[in-house]
Amino acid sequence: QTWDRLILKEEARRTQRGSNEEVAVSIRQQPQFQQDGRCVPELYFQSVRALGLTPQLFEARVRDELRIQKLIEQAKAETLLSEEDLRQAYAQIHDRIRVALVVIAPTEFESSVRAALTDEEARAAFSQQAEAFRRPAGRTIESLGMTDQEALAKTGGITDEDIRQFYEARQEEWTNEEGAIRPLEDVRGEILDRLSRKRVQASLTDLALDLQADRNANVSFEDIAARRGLTLKTIGPVARATQGTPDGPAASMIETAFTTPLGQMTDVLEAPTGVFLLRPTQEHPSSLPSFDEIKEDFINQLVREKAREQARAHAEQLRAQLLAQREQGVAFDEACVSLGLHPEHVEPITRHDSLGSVGSAPHITQALFGLEPGQLSDVLEGSQGWVIGMVEERL
């Protein structure tokens, strides 16, 4: 998609023009820059800064988008559509069907599967699947540092006086096109956010400088923690490709700890979400857990798998029975009653609608739209179980 987009943008730049006035009109019309139906310049500049862009870069992006839109409109104008093309496209959007569904949920079979499952059978299944549970190689890592949230908590909070001073020192930022200054209460939330982010980044920058100074002075890991009032934490064992944690180092920092020799400190690791020093302390080779270590989790998984298999087999059997009765002229609802089933009658749906209690299941919906009224579907797999559907009416 990115490659296609680059080609499209290059072609648009080569063949289409985008005037300054068109760019200005497009920006003025964007709702995020408007207030009470008017474009407010300060909203524009604030939003652009929040994106990490200059107005020039943002306007260049807008110009490219306008050129691409012109290129697309030109292609549309040159495209011929037949009446049949239009009818098929219309049908794809607006065709509706009314369906009845029978859902066979695997959860209905789990208790019987669990009761019948023996310890020997579970152990045998584990021995065949053990490799799937192999633990990847990993490391235990010690960490000291501070997240952005911890830095925010240590700032002592933003007072009303802080907000008022910030507001009064930047009056030009709150002035609209008519020269009126927006009230403090209207911009209080924005000021609070900016002051908080500014203090957090200042606090994290100071910490990074302190940690770097300690590291340059060959201060030990433990002494750095004590000197800076930081809590030394142990992470893991963790795998190399692990995700970062909300209250600890980011994933890229964990990756750095895997390229650092055991017992040595990493460089000071900085990110908007925190500043850390890490020290890998122990290597853990890849290993296979014993059955007893993961017995409960494995049995739960095995029960779910077997219950799903039984539900599928039961659904296939029910479909055959429903089909036999339908061929004898028995109405669908009557056939369901005779088999102890309670079909769900779904309100008319299009190809893009949710399917009653089954939820969003495009592959099931597509299969149902391929049926004639009165025709049974195959057994279809849904997130809640196995589904047998019948189209009652096409609208």
Backbone hydrogen bonds, N-H to C=O, Kabsch-Sander energy under -0.5 kcal/mol:
donor,donor_aa,acceptor,acceptor_aa,energy
5,R,1,Q,-2.3
6,L,2,T,-2.3
7,I,3,W,-2.2
8,L,4,D,-2.4
9,K,5,R,-2.6
10,E,6,L,-2.3
11,E,7,I,-2.4
12,A,8,L,-2.3
13,R,9,K,-2.5
14,R,10,E,-1.7
15,T,11,E,-1.9
16,Q,12,A,-2.5
23,V,19,S,-2.0
24,A,20,N,-2.6
25,V,21,E,-2.6
26,S,22,E,-2.3
27,I,23,V,-2.3
28,R,24,A,-2.5
29,Q,25,V,-1.5
30,Q,26,S,-0.5
30,Q,27,I,-1.2
33,F,30,Q,-1.9
34,Q,31,P,-1.8
35,Q,38,R,-2.9
38,R,35,Q,-1.5
40,V,33,F,-3.1
43,L,40,V,-0.9
44,Y,40,V,-1.7
45,F,41,P,-2.5
46,Q,42,E,-2.5
47,S,43,L,-2.4
48,V,44,Y,-2.3
49,R,45,F,-2.2
50,A,46,Q,-2.3
51,L,47,S,-1.3
52,G,49,R,-1.8
53,L,48,V,-2.2
58,F,54,T,-2.5
59,E,55,P,-2.8
60,A,56,Q,-1.8
61,R,57,L,-1.8
62,V,58,F,-2.3
63,R,59,E,-2.4
64,D,60,A,-2.1
65,E,61,R,-2.4
66,L,62,V,-2.4
67,R,63,R,-2.3
68,I,64,D,-2.5
69,Q,65,E,-2.5
70,K,66,L,-2.3
71,L,67,R,-2.3
72,I,68,I,-2.5
73,E,69,Q,-2.8
74,Q,70,K,-2.3
75,A,71,L,-2.1
76,K,72,I,-2.6
77,A,73,E,-2.3
78,E,74,Q,-1.2
79,T,76,K,-1.4
86,L,82,S,-2.0
87,R,83,E,-2.3
88,Q,84,E,-2.5
89,A,85,D,-2.2
90,Y,86,L,-2.6
91,A,87,R,-2.5
92,Q,88,Q,-2.1
93,I,89,A,-1.3
94,H,90,Y,-3.0
95,D,91,A,-2.3
97,I,349,I,-1.9
98,R,393,E,-3.1
99,V,97,I,-0.5
99,V,346,V,-0.6
100,A,390,M,-2.5
101,L,344,E,-2.6
102,V,388,I,-2.7
104,I,102,V,-0.5
104,I,386,W,-3.3
105,A,103,V,-0.7
108,E,105,A,-1.6
109,F,106,P,-2.2
110,E,106,P,-0.7
110,E,107,T,-0.5
111,S,107,T,-0.5
113,V,109,F,-2.2
114,R,110,E,-2.8
115,A,111,S,-2.0
116,A,112,S,-1.7
117,L,113,V,-1.3
122,A,118,T,-2.1
123,R,119,D,-2.4
124,A,120,E,-2.3
125,A,121,E,-2.2
126,F,122,A,-2.2
127,S,123,R,-2.2
128,Q,124,A,-1.1
129,Q,125,A,-1.2
130,A,126,F,-1.2
132,A,129,Q,-1.7
133,F,130,A,-2.1
134,R,131,E,-1.5
135,R,287,S,-3.5
138,G,284,H,-3.0
139,R,238,V,-2.2
140,T,282,Q,-2.2
141,I,139,R,-0.5
141,I,235,I,-2.7
142,E,279,R,-2.9
143,S,233,K,-3.1
144,L,277,L,-2.1
146,M,275,V,-2.5
148,D,273,T,-2.0
151,A,147,T,-2.3
152,L,148,D,-2.2
153,A,149,Q,-2.0
154,K,150,E,-1.3
155,T,152,L,-1.1
156,G,153,A,-0.6
157,G,152,L,-0.5
159,T,157,G,-0.5
163,I,159,T,-2.0
164,R,160,D,-2.5
165,Q,161,E,-2.5
166,F,162,D,-2.2
167,Y,163,I,-2.4
168,E,164,R,-2.6
169,A,165,Q,-1.9
170,R,166,F,-0.6
170,R,167,Y,-0.9
171,Q,168,E,-0.7
173,E,170,R,-1.4
174,W,170,R,-0.6
174,W,171,Q,-1.2
175,T,172,E,-0.9
176,N,180,A,-2.7
179,G,176,N,-1.7
182,R,174,W,-3.0
186,D,183,P,-0.9
187,V,183,P,-0.8
187,V,184,L,-1.0
188,R,184,L,-0.9
191,I,187,V,-2.4
192,L,188,R,-2.8
193,D,189,G,-2.1
194,R,190,E,-2.4
195,L,191,I,-2.9
196,S,192,L,-2.3
197,R,193,D,-2.5
198,K,194,R,-2.3
199,R,195,L,-2.5
200,V,196,S,-2.6
201,Q,197,R,-2.5
202,A,198,K,-2.0
203,S,199,R,-2.6
204,L,200,V,-2.7
205,T,201,Q,-2.4
206,D,202,A,-2.4
207,L,203,S,-2.2
208,A,204,L,-2.5
209,L,205,T,-2.2
210,D,206,D,-2.4
211,L,207,L,-2.9
212,Q,208,A,-2.2
213,A,209,L,-2.2
214,D,210,D,-2.4
215,R,211,L,-2.5
216,N,212,Q,-2.6
217,A,213,A,-1.5
218,N,215,R,-1.6
219,V,214,D,-2.4
224,I,220,S,-2.4
225,A,221,F,-1.9
226,A,222,E,-2.1
227,R,223,D,-3.1
228,R,224,I,-2.4
229,G,225,A,-0.5
229,G,226,A,-0.7
230,L,225,A,-2.6
233,K,143,S,-3.0
233,K,231,T,-0.6
235,I,141,I,-3.5
238,V,139,R,-2.5
240,R,137,A,-0.7
242,T,239,A,-1.5
245,T,249,P,-1.5
248,G,245,T,-1.6
253,M,250,A,-0.5
254,I,250,A,-1.9
255,E,251,A,-2.2
256,T,252,S,-1.6
257,A,253,M,-1.8
258,F,254,I,-0.9
258,F,255,E,-0.8
259,T,255,E,-0.6
259,T,256,T,-1.2
263,G,280,P,-3.8
264,Q,261,P,-1.9
266,T,278,L,-2.6
269,L,276,F,-3.1
270,E,268,V,-0.6
271,A,274,G,-1.8
274,G,271,A,-1.9
275,V,146,M,-2.4
276,F,269,L,-2.5
277,L,144,L,-2.7
279,R,142,E,-2.4
281,T,140,T,-2.9
282,Q,140,T,-1.3
284,H,138,G,-3.1
287,S,135,R,-1.6
294,I,290,S,-1.2
298,F,294,I,-3.0
299,I,295,K,-2.8
300,N,296,E,-2.2
301,Q,297,D,-2.1
302,L,298,F,-2.9
303,V,299,I,-2.8
304,R,300,N,-2.0
305,E,301,Q,-2.3
306,K,302,L,-2.7
307,A,303,V,-2.7
308,R,304,R,-2.0
309,E,305,E,-2.0
310,Q,306,K,-2.5
311,A,307,A,-2.4
312,R,308,R,-2.1
313,A,309,E,-2.3
314,H,310,Q,-2.5
315,A,311,A,-2.4
316,E,312,R,-2.3
317,Q,313,A,-2.0
318,L,314,H,-2.6
319,R,315,A,-2.4
320,A,316,E,-2.0
321,Q,317,Q,-2.0
322,L,318,L,-3.0
323,L,319,R,-2.8
324,A,320,A,-2.1
325,Q,321,Q,-2.1
326,R,322,L,-2.5
327,E,323,L,-2.1
328,Q,324,A,-0.8
329,G,326,R,-1.7
330,V,325,Q,-2.4
335,A,331,A,-2.7
336,C,332,F,-2.4
337,V,333,D,-2.2
338,S,334,E,-2.3
339,L,335,A,-1.1
339,L,336,C,-0.5
340,G,337,V,-1.5
341,L,336,C,-3.3
344,E,101,L,-3.0
345,H,343,P,-0.6
346,V,99,V,-2.5
346,V,344,E,-0.8
349,I,97,I,-2.5
353,D,350,T,-1.2
355,L,359,G,-2.4
356,G,354,S,-0.9
358,V,355,L,-1.8
359,G,356,G,-1.1
361,A,359,G,-0.7
364,I,361,A,-0.8
365,T,361,A,-2.5
366,Q,362,P,-2.7
367,A,363,H,-1.6
368,L,364,I,-2.3
369,F,365,T,-2.1
370,G,366,Q,-0.7
370,G,367,A,-0.6
371,L,368,L,-1.7
374,G,391,V,-3.5
375,Q,372,E,-2.3
377,S,389,G,-2.8
380,L,378,D,-0.6
380,L,387,V,-3.0
382,G,380,L,-0.5
382,G,385,G,-3.4
385,G,382,G,-0.5
386,W,104,I,-2.4
387,V,380,L,-3.5
388,I,102,V,-2.5
390,M,100,A,-2.2
391,V,375,Q,-1.1
392,E,98,R,-2.9
392,E,390,M,-0.6
393,E,98,R,-1.6
395,L,96,R,-2.9
395,L,393,E,-0.5
